[in-house]
């Protein structure tokens, strides 16, 4: 099972986690209420989580969430669907940062005031250069920009601590030419997956899945054909059709437990029953090879450096993972516990948590609308489209923006219920709400076609084709303008380089 395999929500949350923001805080009152300052009143008070007894305040989450969401708005990617995943990943970032700072201090690391000042100076100069003309022309703007950066001195000190910890951890990576060659070791393997799902819908309960895998392993040891059993029993449909064949892969391509088991085998050997987050696997290695680059021997130093960087990233990731495993982490917010369950594929637990969160008066209208929409999606995944409609309609009642997103969800839910009139009503509402939203139009092309409204589908497609034509024309004009500017610049440089007649004369033209 490759690392990028999984539900689209897990991919979405990974993308959100990767995008790190240091932006300006903006007014976001409809999303959050002012967090309580004391640990009184509702459970958790002003504390959203604790990490080994150290508190993370709601205020810290709110501020960083606002920064993150603003970045998504700037990119045109802000939707209700990503609201809770963003909040959960922001919390994850705060938890990890607190763990790393504590680990650095345990190592006796310190950052001097001089180092902080040097880094702040660098950040100020970088910001001024990136603002270009605006910063050069406005003294007041420069002052405000510098003040806002220097106000982050404590954050910068912590950033430097974490960087020093990172450098210390990755410095432990030792490389030699044999290890670099081993990095190009690949195996071709087959596997049989017995999926685990306690609900029994997408797999078997854990104990039953393990027992089933052990029974299949016994058959294989008795001489049964691996490919035939993979086609019959494997829950990985993508590889099952090919007898469980995963093709060639290198170390790190698979989840850790699978990776470790596969590379411990020689061609022709069978693994035992291997547990991963997907379920129970039986692995058989067919072939192995070393896929060395053609210039490997000539450029061994380059490949040694690349290997060291890759190993450093892996060692750092393992270090962070161990910190989290050893830490005592308590998330006090029910909707963020639900978001965690959602990421882990525990839909029933996620539904319970999001439903509980709706009883809190901490949530602003837009976050509450996002929770309702997420519940609608979860009920839809379970096939309960009536409940999905109920959640989506509640979301629409209180949302202050992204209405077209909810209307699309309602149209889809009513279509699943066979209520064509209601589905068309909400699809048309989404079209009217966001007439220039390419994502909405793209969805509606398929939705209208499935409902048999050919004219409406053609209307969406015509609009999209026209937009595509405009974008291509604008791009063409931009490229032509860039070419003209480049030609003019080249001509200007050529003219400056050409010597005058006087300069070209041996006698100076005299």
N, C-alpha and C positions, 0 to 999 in steps of 0.2 A: 504494500500500500504506500504509494508515494506521498511525500509530505504535502503536496498541494491537492491531495484528494480530500473531499469532504463537502459538507453542506455549504451553500452559497453564503449563509450568514457567517460561518467561520472565516470564509475568504474575505468577506466584507470587513469583519472585525480586525483581521490581520492587516488589511490595507490601512484602516483607520489608525492602528497602532504604529505603523511605519511612519506616517506623516507626523513629524514633530514640529510644534509651533512655538515661536516666541514672538507674539504679536501684541497689538494694542487691545486693551480691554474696552468693551463697548456696552452700551445700555441694553440689557437683556431681561428687563423686568417681567415680561410675559412668560419667561421660561422658569425662573426660580424666584422663590420668596427669600427675603433676608434671613439667613440662617440664625438660629438661636445662639446666643453667646454663652449660655450656661447649660450645664448638663442636667436640666430639669425639664419637666413637661413631658413631651413624647419621648419614647425610648430612644436613646442615643443622643438626645439634645443637640449640641453643636458639634458633635464628633461623629464622623461618618464611618471611621474604621480605626482600629488600633493595630500596631505592628510591634510585637514584643513589648506591649504595654505603652508604647509611644503613640500619641493621638494624632490623627489626621482630621483636620477641621472641615466642616462643610464649606466654609468660606474659601479654603484653598481649592477644593474641587470646583466650586462655582466659578472662581476666577479663571482657572485653566480651561474649564469647559467652554466658557465664553470666548476665550482666545481661539480654541480649536474650532468652535462652530463658526466664528467669524471667518476663519480661513476657508472653510467649506463654502460659506456664502460667497466669498470673493471668487472662488473657482466655479460657482454655479452648481455645486454639488450638495447643497444643504437640503436635506429632506427629513421628514418625521421619522422615517425608517431607521436613520442612522443616529437619532438622538440618544437613545439608551446605549447602543454600542459605543458611541463616543464617550459618554459619561463613565461607562465601565472601564474603558481603556485609559482614560485620564486617571481614574482611581488606581488602576494597575501601575501606571507610570509613577504616581506619588508613592505607592507602596514600595516599588522597586528602588526608587531614589532614596527613600528612608533607610532601607536595608543596606544599600551600598555606602551611604554616608556613615552609618553605624559601623560597618565592616572596616572602612578606611580609618576611622578613629580607633578601632580596636587594634589596628596595625601600628598605632602611634603616629599616624600621618597628620601633618599640620600644614596650613597655608598661611604664609605671612601677609601682613598688610601691604607690603611692597609688591608681592605677587598679585594680590587682588587689584591694586592700583594699575599695575602694568597691563593686566587683562582688560580692565575697564577702559583704559586708554585705547587699547587695540579695538575694542568693540565700538567705541565712539568714533574713531577714525574710519572704521569699516562702514558704519552707518552713514556718516557724512558723505563718504565717497559714493555709496549706493544711492543716496538721495540727489546727488549731482547738483544741477542748476538751482533747485529749490533751496538746498542748504547753503549754497554759495551766496544767494541773493538776500536771504532773510536771517539777520542776526538773531531775532527772536525765535525763529524756528530752530536754529542751531542750538540755542540755549535750552529750549524745551526738550529737544531730542537728547541732548547730553544729560540733562537732569534726570530724564526718565530712565536712562541707561545706568547712571551712577546710583540711582535709588535701588538698583538690583544687586548691590554689593554682597549681601548675604547669599543670594542665589549663586552669584559668580564664585564665591568662596567654596560653596558646596560643589559646584561644577568642577572646580579645580581638584577638589578632594577625590571625586569620583574618577576623574581622568588619571590621577596618580595611582589610584587603586587598579584601574584598568591596565595601565602601563606595567605595573608590578606583576599582575597576573599573567599577561601575555608574554612577559620577558622570560617566563619559565619554559616556553616552547623551545625545544632544541631540534634542529634539523640536520640530516645528513643526506647524501645522495641516494642511499638505499631507501630511506623513508620517503623521499620525493618520488622515486619510481613506484613505490607501493601505493602512492596516492592515485596512480593511474590504473590500479588493479580493478578489474571489472569481473562480475560473474553474471551468467545467464541462469535464472532460476524460475522454477514453477512454484506455485503455492496453492493451498486449499484454505479458504477462510470460512470459519463458522462464526457468523456475526453474533454479537451479544446485544440484546435489547430486552430489558426486564419487562417491558409491556407485551412482548411476544409478537409485535407487529413487524419489526424490521429485523428480527433475529430471535434467538432463544435466550431464556434467562441464563445467567452466568454458569451455574452448575451444570445445566443441561447442555450448554454449548461446549463446555470443557469435556464432558463425558462423550459427546458426539465426536469431537475431534480425536479423542483417545481411541474410540472405536475405529475410526477411519485409519488412524496411524497403525493399528494392529493389522488391518487388512493390507495396508501397503507393505508392512514387514513380512506379511505372508505371501507376497508376490503379486498383489493386485496392481493393475496399471494406473499410474499416477494421473495421467491425462484423462482417462475415463472417469475416475472418481472426482477429479476437479470439475469436469463438465456436469456431473451428477449432483455434487454437494456444495461446491464453493459458492459463497455469498458475494464474491467479487465478480459481478457479471461481466465486467470489461475483459478480464483475463480468463474466466471460466470457459468461454466459447473456444479459446485457444488451448484448452487443456491446462489452464492455470499459468501459462507462460507469461512472464513479466518482461522478457527480453533482457538485454544487458543493462546493468546499472553499476554505479560506483559507490564507494563508501560515502555515507551521508545523504544519499538519495532517498532512503527509506526511514521510517520511524526507528528510533534507537534500538529497541529490542529486536526488531526484524533485521536491521542492519547487522547487529552483533551476531545473531544466529546464522545468517546467510554467509557471512565472510569467515565463519569458523568451519564451514563445510568444504570438502573437496568434491570435485565433479563425481556425480553418481551417489553421493551421500544424502541421507534423509536427516532432517532435524527432529527433535522431539516436538511436543506441543508448545508453541510460543505465544505468549499473551501480549497483545498490543491494545491501544485504545479502540481498535476496530473489532476485536474479538480474538479468537484462537486460530493460529495458523499452523500448518505443516508445510515445511519448505524442502524442496529438492533442488540442489545445484546441478545444472546440466554441463556447463562449460565455464572456463575462465580465460581471461586474456589481459594483456597489458597494453592499453591504448595510448602509447607514448606519442607525443607530437613529433613530426618529422625532423624538427631542428632541436630535439631534446638535448643531445650530446653537445651540440655546438653552443647552446644557450642555457646550460645547466644552471648558471647563476641566476638567470631571470626566473626559471621555474622553481628554484629553491626559495627565492623571495616570495613568489606567489603562494607556494605551499606554506611558508611560515605565516603569511597573512591569514590564509584559510584556517590553519590550525589554531592561530591566535583567536580568531572569531569563535571557533568551536570551544576552546578552553574557557573563554570568557562566558559564553552562553551556558556552559556546564557549571561554572562558578556561580552565576546568577541563579540558575535553577536550584542548586544545592542550598543557597541562602534562603530561597523561598520555601523549600521543603522543610528546612530546619526551624523556620520562624513560626511564631504563633500569630496568625493573622485573623482578625475578626472584622467582618464587614457588617455594619449595623443597619445599613439601608436595605429594605426588602426588595426594592426594584433593582438595585445593583447586585444583590445576591441572585435575583432572577435572571439578570443579564449574564451573570457568570454561568448559571445553569443552561441558559440558551446557547452560550458558546460551547459548552460541553455536550450539547445534544440532548439534554435532559428536559424534554418539552413539558412533561407533567409538572416537574418541579418549577420550571419557569412560569407556567400558568399560575401556579399557586402563589409564587412570589409577587408577580405583577398584580394579581388580584388583591393581595394583601396591601400592596403599596398604594392602591387607590383609596384606602381608608385614611391615609395620612393627609394632613392639611398643609404639609410642607411643599407639595408639588405645585408649580405654577400651571396655568391652563395648557400651555403648549407641551410641557412634559407629560401632563396627564393625558392629553390627546395622543401623544406618542405611545404611551403605555397602552391605551385602548387599541390603537392601530396594531401594535405588536401582538396583543392578545387576539385580535382578529386574524392575524396571519397564522398564529399558532393553532387556533381552532380550525382554520381552513386546512392546515396540514393534517389535522386529525380527521378531516372530512365532515366536521360539524359546521356546515355553512350557515345554518340559522343562527348559531351563536356568533359566528364570524360577522354576519350582518349586524347583529345587535351591538357588538363591540365597535365596528366601523361607524355606525350611526351615532354612537355616543362620542366617538372621536370627532366626527364632523360637527357635532353640536357645540363643542367648546374650542376647537382649533381656531387660531387667529391667522394662520398662514398655511401654505402647502395644502390648500383645500383640494386641489386637483389630484394630489396623491391619494387622499382618502376617497375621493369620488371614483377614481380608477379601481381602488380596492372594493368599493361597494358594487361597481359594475361587474367586476369579476365574480364576486360572491353571488350576486343575483343571477348571473349567467349560469353558475354552477347549480343553482336552485331551479333553473329552468324558467325563471321569470324574465322573459325577453324584454317586456316593456320597461320594467324597472332598470334592467341592465342598460338599455339604450338611453334611458333618462339620465343616469349618472355618467355614462360615457360622454353624452352631449354636454352635461354640466362641466365635466373636466375639460372638454375642448373649449368651451366658452371661458372658463376660468383662466386658462393658460394657452391662449391661441398661438403664442410664439415658442412654446416649449417642445423642442424636437423629441424629447423622450416620451412625452404624452402622445404626440402624433404617431410616433413609431408603434407604441403599444396599441393605439386605436386602430391602426391598419389591420392588425391581426384580429383584434376583438370584434370589429364590425364585420369582418369577413366570416368569422365563426358564427355570428348571429344572422348571417344572410343579408346584411345591409350593404350591398355592393356599392351603391352610390356613395354612402358615407365613407367606405374604405377607400374608394377612388379619390374622394375629396382630400383625405389625409395624405395619400400617396402623391397627389399632384402638388400639394403644399410642400412636402418633403423634397420632391424633385426640383421645385423652384428654388428652395433654400439651398440645395446642393449646387445648383447652377450658379446662384449668387456667390456662394462661398468660393467656388472654383474660379469665377471671374475676378473676385477680389484678390484671391491668391495669385492669379496670373498678373494682375496689375502691380501687386507688391513685388513680385519677382522681377517684372520689367523695370520698375522704379529702382530696385536694388542694383540691377544690371547697369542702368544709366548712371547711377551714382558711382558705381565701381569704375565704369569706363571714364567718367569725368575725373575721378581721383587719379586713375592711372595716367591719364593725359596730363594732368597737372604736375604729377611727379616727373613724367618724362620731359616736360617743358623746363622744369627746374633743373633737371640733370643735364640738359643739352647745353654745351658751352656757346658763348656768344662768338660772333665772327672775330671780334678783337682778341678774345681769349684763344681762338683756334689758330691765329696767325703767329708764326715763329717770332715775328718782330712786334707782336702786340698791335698790329694794324697801323702802326705809325710810319 
